[in-house]
Amino acid sequence: MSFGRPPGQLTFNPTPPERGSFPLDHDGECQPVMKDYLACLKKVRGNNDPECRTLAKAYLKCRMDHNLMARDSFKNLGFHDGNGNGNAAPPSEKKSQ
């Protein structure tokens, strides 16, 4: 007997999220970069600091390099600021303001 559950058989088929879920780093291959990133966030009190964004990008690159997440363009991961990998147009192609 199960209390609090309606009678009958309930089926639930969970579906994994498209992003935000990836294997744990059991071997600690990216742990040094992760610790630097978390220390940066603590230092700037959670603000979106360029230094912390650089560390976040390095952490994601490490995870991709060690097959801990699917390889994807940094532009798709929210890095539109041009910190390498050709994510931003060269200065000659940017619109002047």
DSSP file (Angstrom, degrees, kcal/mol; ACC not computed):
  #  RESIDUE AA STRUCTURE BP1 BP2  ACC     N-H-->O    O-->H-N    N-H-->O    O-->H-N    TCO  KAPPA ALPHA  PHI   PSI    X-CA   Y-CA   Z-CA
    1    1 A M              0   0    0      0, 0.0     2,-0.5     0, 0.0     0, 0.0   0.000 360.0 360.0 360.0 137.5    0.0    0.0    0.0
    2    2 A S    >   -     0   0    0      3,-0.1     3,-0.7     4,-0.0     2,-0.3  -0.970 360.0-145.1-122.0 118.3    1.3    3.5   -0.9
    3    3 A F  T 3  S+     0   0    0     -2,-0.5     0, 0.0     1,-0.2     0, 0.0  -0.601  79.3  17.5 -83.3 140.7    0.0    6.5    0.9
    4    4 A G  T 3  S+     0   0    0     -2,-0.3    -1,-0.2     1,-0.2     0, 0.0   0.429  98.6 106.2  85.0  -0.4   -0.5    9.8   -0.9
    5    5 A R  S <  S-     0   0    0     -3,-0.7    -1,-0.2     1,-0.0    -3,-0.1  -0.920  74.0-114.6-113.1 136.6   -0.3    8.3   -4.4
    6    6 A P        -     0   0    0      0, 0.0     4,-0.1     0, 0.0    -1,-0.0  -0.311  42.5 -96.1 -64.2 152.4   -3.4    7.9   -6.6
    7    7 A P  S    S+     0   0    0      0, 0.0     2,-0.1     0, 0.0     0, 0.0  -0.316  85.4  47.1 -67.6 153.0   -4.4    4.4   -7.4
    8    8 A G  S    S-     0   0    0     -3,-0.1     2,-0.6     2,-0.1     0, 0.0  -0.326  96.5 -55.9 104.3 172.4   -3.2    2.9  -10.6
    9    9 A Q        -     0   0    0     -2,-0.1     2,-0.5     2,-0.0     0, 0.0  -0.781  46.9-161.5 -93.3 121.2    0.1    2.7  -12.4
   10   10 A L        -     0   0    0     -2,-0.6     2,-0.4    -4,-0.1    -2,-0.1  -0.864   3.9-160.5-101.2 133.9    1.8    6.0  -13.2
   11   11 A T        -     0   0    0     -2,-0.5     2,-0.4     2,-0.0    -2,-0.0  -0.940   8.1-176.0-115.4 138.7    4.5    6.2  -15.8
   12   12 A F        -     0   0    0     -2,-0.4    -2,-0.0     2,-0.0     0, 0.0  -0.982   7.7-169.0-134.6 120.8    7.0    8.9  -16.1
   13   13 A N        -     0   0    0     -2,-0.4     2,-0.1     2,-0.0    -2,-0.0  -0.862  17.4-152.8-110.5  96.8    9.6    9.1  -18.9
   14   14 A P        -     0   0    0      0, 0.0    -2,-0.0     0, 0.0     0, 0.0  -0.368   3.4-152.2 -69.3 147.5   12.2   11.8  -18.0
   15   15 A T        -     0   0    0     -2,-0.1    -2,-0.0     0, 0.0     0, 0.0  -0.974  18.4-119.4-119.4 135.2   13.9   13.6  -20.8
   16   16 A P        -     0   0    0      0, 0.0     2,-0.0     0, 0.0     5,-0.0  -0.372  34.2-103.8 -70.8 150.6   17.4   15.0  -20.3
   17   17 A P        -     0   0    0      0, 0.0     4,-0.2     0, 0.0     3,-0.1  -0.364  19.6-127.5 -70.4 154.4   17.9   18.7  -20.8
   18   18 A E  S    S+     0   0    0      1,-0.1     2,-0.3     2,-0.1     3,-0.1   0.900  91.2  10.6 -67.8 -40.4   19.5   20.0  -24.0
   19   19 A R  S    S+     0   0    0      1,-0.1    -1,-0.1     3,-0.0     3,-0.1  -0.915 108.1  50.7-134.2 160.1   22.1   22.0  -22.1
   20   20 A G  S    S+     0   0    0     -2,-0.3     2,-0.5     1,-0.1    -1,-0.1   0.394  87.0  89.3  96.5  -3.5   23.2   22.3  -18.5
   21   21 A S        +     0   0    0     -4,-0.2    -1,-0.1    -3,-0.1     0, 0.0  -0.977  45.9 143.6-130.3 120.4   23.8   18.6  -17.8
   22   22 A F        -     0   0    0     -2,-0.5    47,-0.1    47,-0.1    46,-0.1  -0.967  52.8 -71.2-149.5 164.0   27.1   16.9  -18.4
   23   23 A P        -     0   0    0      0, 0.0     2,-0.1     0, 0.0    -1,-0.0  -0.154  53.3-106.8 -58.9 148.6   29.2   14.2  -16.8
   24   24 A L        -     0   0    0      1,-0.1     2,-1.5     2,-0.0     3,-0.2  -0.398  26.5-115.7 -70.7 152.8   31.0   14.9  -13.5
   25   25 A D    >   +     0   0    0      1,-0.2     3,-1.4    -2,-0.1    -1,-0.1  -0.597  45.2 167.1 -89.7  73.6   34.7   15.4  -13.6
   26   26 A H  T 3  S+     0   0    0     -2,-1.5    -1,-0.2     1,-0.3    -2,-0.0   0.816  74.2  49.1 -61.8 -32.8   35.5   12.4  -11.5
   27   27 A D  T 3  S-     0   0    0     -3,-0.2    -1,-0.3     1,-0.0    -2,-0.1   0.498 106.5-125.6 -87.7  -3.3   39.3   12.5  -12.3
   28   28 A G    X   +     0   0    0     -3,-1.4     3,-0.8     1,-0.1    -2,-0.1   0.785  57.8 148.7  68.0  28.5   39.5   16.2  -11.4
   29   29 A E  T 3  S+     0   0    0      1,-0.2     4,-0.1     2,-0.1    -1,-0.1   0.822  78.7  30.2 -65.5 -31.0   41.0   17.1  -14.8
   30   30 A C  T 3> S+     0   0    0      1,-0.1     4,-2.1     2,-0.1    -1,-0.2   0.233  89.2 107.6-110.6  12.2   39.5   20.6  -14.8
   31   31 A Q  H <> S+     0   0    0     -3,-0.8     4,-2.6     1,-0.2     5,-0.2   0.870  73.8  54.8 -63.7 -40.1   39.4   21.1  -11.1
   32   32 A P  H  > S+     0   0    0      0, 0.0     4,-2.0     0, 0.0    -1,-0.2   0.922 111.8  44.4 -60.8 -41.7   42.3   23.8  -11.0
   33   33 A V  H  > S+     0   0    0      2,-0.2     4,-2.3     1,-0.2    -2,-0.2   0.896 112.7  52.5 -67.7 -39.4   40.5   26.0  -13.5
   34   34 A M  H  X S+     0   0    0     -4,-2.1     4,-2.6     1,-0.2    -1,-0.2   0.910 108.9  49.4 -62.5 -42.7   37.2   25.5  -11.7
   35   35 A K  H  X S+     0   0    0     -4,-2.6     4,-2.3     1,-0.2    -1,-0.2   0.895 110.5  50.4 -65.2 -39.8   38.7   26.5   -8.4
   36   36 A D  H  X S+     0   0    0     -4,-2.0     4,-2.1    -5,-0.2    -1,-0.2   0.911 111.4  49.3 -62.5 -41.7   40.2   29.7  -10.0
   37   37 A Y  H  X S+     0   0    0     -4,-2.3     4,-2.4     2,-0.2    -2,-0.2   0.929 111.6  47.2 -63.8 -46.5   36.8   30.5  -11.5
   38   38 A L  H  X S+     0   0    0     -4,-2.6     4,-2.1     1,-0.2    -1,-0.2   0.882 111.5  51.4 -64.7 -37.9   35.0   30.1   -8.2
   39   39 A A  H  X S+     0   0    0     -4,-2.3     4,-2.3     2,-0.2    -1,-0.2   0.891 109.4  51.1 -64.0 -39.1   37.6   32.2   -6.4
   40   40 A C  H  X S+     0   0    0     -4,-2.1     4,-2.3     2,-0.2    -2,-0.2   0.927 108.8  50.4 -63.0 -45.9   37.2   34.9   -9.0
   41   41 A L  H  <>S+     0   0    0     -4,-2.4     5,-2.7     1,-0.2     6,-0.3   0.896 111.7  48.4 -59.9 -39.9   33.4   34.9   -8.5
   42   42 A K  H ><5S+     0   0    0     -4,-2.1     3,-0.8     3,-0.2    -1,-0.2   0.903 110.1  52.3 -65.7 -41.0   33.9   35.2   -4.7
   43   43 A K  H 3<5S+     0   0    0     -4,-2.3    -2,-0.2     1,-0.2    -1,-0.2   0.886 116.8  37.3 -63.7 -40.8   36.4   38.0   -5.2
   44   44 A V  T ><5S-     0   0    0     -4,-2.3     3,-1.4     3,-0.1    -1,-0.2   0.287 111.5-119.2 -97.0  10.2   34.0   40.1   -7.4
   45   45 A R  T < 5S-     0   0    0     -3,-0.8    -3,-0.2    -4,-0.3    -4,-0.1   0.856  71.2 -52.0  55.2  41.7   30.9   39.0   -5.4
   46   46 A G  T 3 <S+     0   0    0     -5,-2.7    -1,-0.3     1,-0.2    -4,-0.1   0.469  96.5 145.2  81.5   2.7   29.2   37.4   -8.3
   47   47 A N    <   -     0   0    0     -3,-1.4     2,-2.0    -6,-0.3    -1,-0.2  -0.336  64.8-103.2 -70.6 157.7   29.5   40.3  -10.8
   48   48 A N        +     0   0    0      4,-0.1    -1,-0.1     3,-0.0    -7,-0.0  -0.517  54.6 177.0 -81.9  73.3   30.0   39.6  -14.4
   49   49 A D     >  -     0   0    0     -2,-2.0     4,-2.1     1,-0.1     3,-0.3  -0.573  36.7-130.6 -82.1 139.3   33.7   40.5  -14.4
   50   50 A P  H  > S+     0   0    0      0, 0.0     4,-2.0     0, 0.0     5,-0.1   0.859 108.9  56.0 -57.8 -35.9   35.8   40.0  -17.6
   51   51 A E  H  > S+     0   0    0      1,-0.2     4,-1.7     2,-0.2     5,-0.1   0.914 108.8  46.4 -62.7 -41.9   38.4   38.1  -15.7
   52   52 A C  H  > S+     0   0    0     -3,-0.3     4,-2.5     1,-0.2    -1,-0.2   0.856 109.0  54.9 -69.7 -34.8   35.9   35.6  -14.4
   53   53 A R  H  X S+     0   0    0     -4,-2.1     4,-2.3     2,-0.2    -1,-0.2   0.881 106.4  52.1 -64.9 -36.8   34.4   35.2  -17.9
   54   54 A T  H  X S+     0   0    0     -4,-2.0     4,-2.0     2,-0.2    -2,-0.2   0.907 111.4  46.6 -63.8 -41.6   37.9   34.4  -19.2
   55   55 A L  H  X S+     0   0    0     -4,-1.7     4,-2.4     2,-0.2    -2,-0.2   0.878 110.4  52.9 -68.2 -37.6   38.2   31.7  -16.5
   56   56 A A  H  X S+     0   0    0     -4,-2.5     4,-2.4     2,-0.2    -2,-0.2   0.913 109.7  48.8 -62.8 -41.5   34.7   30.4  -17.3
   57   57 A K  H  X S+     0   0    0     -4,-2.3     4,-2.3     1,-0.2    -2,-0.2   0.898 110.5  50.5 -64.4 -40.7   35.6   30.1  -21.0
   58   58 A A  H  X S+     0   0    0     -4,-2.0     4,-2.4     2,-0.2    -2,-0.2   0.884 109.9  51.4 -63.9 -38.4   38.8   28.2  -20.0
   59   59 A Y  H  X S+     0   0    0     -4,-2.4     4,-2.3     2,-0.2    -2,-0.2   0.927 111.0  46.5 -65.0 -45.1   36.8   25.9  -17.8
   60   60 A L  H  X S+     0   0    0     -4,-2.4     4,-2.3     2,-0.2    -2,-0.2   0.886 111.6  52.2 -64.9 -37.5   34.4   25.1  -20.6
   61   61 A K  H  X S+     0   0    0     -4,-2.3     4,-2.8     2,-0.2    -2,-0.2   0.917 108.7  50.9 -62.8 -42.9   37.3   24.5  -23.0
   62   62 A C  H  X S+     0   0    0     -4,-2.4     4,-1.6     1,-0.2    -2,-0.2   0.926 110.0  49.7 -59.7 -45.2   38.9   22.1  -20.5
   63   63 A R  H  <>S+     0   0    0     -4,-2.3     5,-3.3     1,-0.2     6,-0.8   0.895 112.6  47.1 -62.2 -40.0   35.6   20.2  -20.3
   64   64 A M  H ><5S+     0   0    0     -4,-2.3     3,-1.4     1,-0.2    -1,-0.2   0.908 110.0  53.1 -66.9 -40.8   35.3   20.0  -24.1
   65   65 A D  H 3<5S+     0   0    0     -4,-2.8    -1,-0.2     1,-0.3    -2,-0.2   0.787 112.8  44.2 -65.1 -27.8   39.0   18.9  -24.4
   66   66 A H  T 3<5S-     0   0    0     -4,-1.6    -1,-0.3    -5,-0.2    -2,-0.2   0.143 115.3-112.2-104.0  18.4   38.4   16.0  -21.9
   67   67 A N  T < 5S+     0   0    0     -3,-1.4    -3,-0.2     2,-0.2    -2,-0.1   0.837  79.6 128.5  55.5  37.6   35.1   14.9  -23.4
   68   68 A L  S   <S+     0   0    0     -5,-3.3     2,-0.3     1,-0.2    -4,-0.2   0.459  77.3  14.9 -98.5  -4.2   33.2   16.0  -20.3
   69   69 A M  S    S-     0   0    0     -6,-0.8    -1,-0.2   -47,-0.1    -2,-0.2  -0.968  96.2 -83.3-158.3 159.8   30.7   18.0  -22.5
   70   70 A A        -     0   0    0     -2,-0.3     2,-0.2     1,-0.1    -6,-0.1  -0.397  50.6-107.3 -66.9 140.2   29.8   18.2  -26.1
   71   71 A R        +     0   0    0     -7,-0.1     2,-0.3    -2,-0.1    -1,-0.1  -0.502  52.5 162.1 -69.1 133.4   32.1   20.4  -28.2
   72   72 A D        -     0   0    0     -2,-0.2     2,-0.2    -3,-0.1    -8,-0.1  -0.968  44.1 -88.3-149.3 160.0   30.3   23.6  -29.2
   73   73 A S    >>  -     0   0    0     -2,-0.3     4,-0.8     1,-0.1     3,-0.6  -0.479  31.4-131.0 -69.9 140.5   31.1   27.1  -30.4
   74   74 A F  T 34>S+     0   0    0      1,-0.2     5,-2.6     2,-0.2     3,-0.4   0.792 108.4  64.0 -64.1 -26.2   31.8   29.6  -27.6
   75   75 A K  T >45S+     0   0    0      1,-0.2     3,-1.2     3,-0.2    -1,-0.2   0.894 101.0  50.3 -62.5 -39.1   29.4   31.9  -29.4
   76   76 A N  T <45S+     0   0    0     -3,-0.6    -1,-0.2     1,-0.2    -2,-0.2   0.692 106.6  56.7 -71.0 -18.3   26.6   29.4  -28.7
   77   77 A L  T 3<5S-     0   0    0     -4,-0.8    -1,-0.2    -3,-0.4    -2,-0.2   0.319 128.0 -93.7 -96.7   7.1   27.7   29.3  -25.0
   78   78 A G  T < 5S+     0   0    0     -3,-1.2     2,-1.0    -4,-0.2    -3,-0.2   0.573  84.9 129.0  97.7   9.7   27.3   33.1  -24.5
   79   79 A F      < +     0   0    0     -5,-2.6     3,-0.3     1,-0.2    -1,-0.2  -0.734  14.1 144.5-101.1  85.7   30.8   34.3  -25.3
   80   80 A H        +     0   0    0     -2,-1.0    -1,-0.2     1,-0.2    -5,-0.1   0.241  44.9  93.9-101.6  10.3   30.2   37.0  -27.8
   81   81 A D  S    S-     0   0    0     -3,-0.1    -1,-0.2     7,-0.1     7,-0.1   0.481  94.6-114.6 -90.5  -1.6   33.0   39.3  -26.6
   82   82 A G        +     0   0    0     -3,-0.3     2,-1.5     1,-0.2     4,-0.1   0.811  55.9 155.5  79.8  30.3   35.8   38.1  -28.9
   83   83 A N        -     0   0    0      1,-0.2    -1,-0.2     2,-0.1     2,-0.1  -0.372  69.2 -60.5 -85.5  58.6   38.2   36.5  -26.4
   84   84 A G  S >  S+     0   0    0     -2,-1.5     3,-1.2    -3,-0.1    -1,-0.2  -0.227 107.0  80.5  96.1 173.3   39.7   34.3  -29.0
   85   85 A N  T 3  S-     0   0    0      1,-0.2   -11,-0.1     2,-0.1    -2,-0.1   0.647 111.0 -81.2  59.3  20.6   38.5   31.5  -31.3
   86   86 A G  T 3  S+     0   0    0     -4,-0.1    -1,-0.2     1,-0.1    -3,-0.0   0.797  85.0 142.4  65.8  30.2   37.1   34.0  -33.8
   87   87 A N    <   +     0   0    0     -3,-1.2     2,-0.3     2,-0.1    -2,-0.1   0.726  62.7  47.0 -77.6 -20.7   33.9   34.7  -32.0
   88   88 A A  S    S-     0   0    0     -4,-0.1    -7,-0.1    -7,-0.1    -4,-0.0  -0.863  93.7-100.4-120.0 155.9   33.9   38.4  -32.9
   89   89 A A        -     0   0    0     -2,-0.3     5,-0.1     1,-0.1    -2,-0.1  -0.414  48.6 -96.0 -69.4 147.6   34.5   40.2  -36.1
   90   90 A P    >>  -     0   0    0      0, 0.0     3,-2.1     0, 0.0     4,-0.9  -0.242  42.1-101.6 -58.3 155.8   38.0   41.7  -36.6
   91   91 A P  G >4 S+     0   0    0      0, 0.0     3,-0.6     0, 0.0    -2,-0.1   0.806 122.1  58.6 -52.5 -33.6   38.2   45.4  -35.7
   92   92 A S  G 34 S+     0   0    0      1,-0.2    -3,-0.0     3,-0.0     0, 0.0   0.752 108.3  45.9 -69.1 -22.2   38.1   46.4  -39.4
   93   93 A E  G <4 S+     0   0    0     -3,-2.1    -1,-0.2     2,-0.1     2,-0.1   0.556  89.7 102.9 -97.0  -9.2   34.7   44.7  -39.8
   94   94 A K  S << S-     0   0    0     -4,-0.9     2,-0.2    -3,-0.6    -6,-0.0  -0.443  79.5-108.7 -74.7 148.1   33.0   46.0  -36.6
   95   95 A K        -     0   0    0     -2,-0.1     2,-0.2     1,-0.1    -1,-0.1  -0.546  31.1-123.4 -74.5 138.8   30.5   48.8  -37.0
   96   96 A S              0   0    0     -2,-0.2    -1,-0.1     1,-0.1     0, 0.0  -0.582 360.0 360.0 -81.5 147.6   31.7   52.2  -35.8
   97   97 A Q              0   0    0     -2,-0.2    -1,-0.1     0, 0.0    -2,-0.0   0.416 360.0 360.0-105.4 360.0   29.5   53.8  -33.1
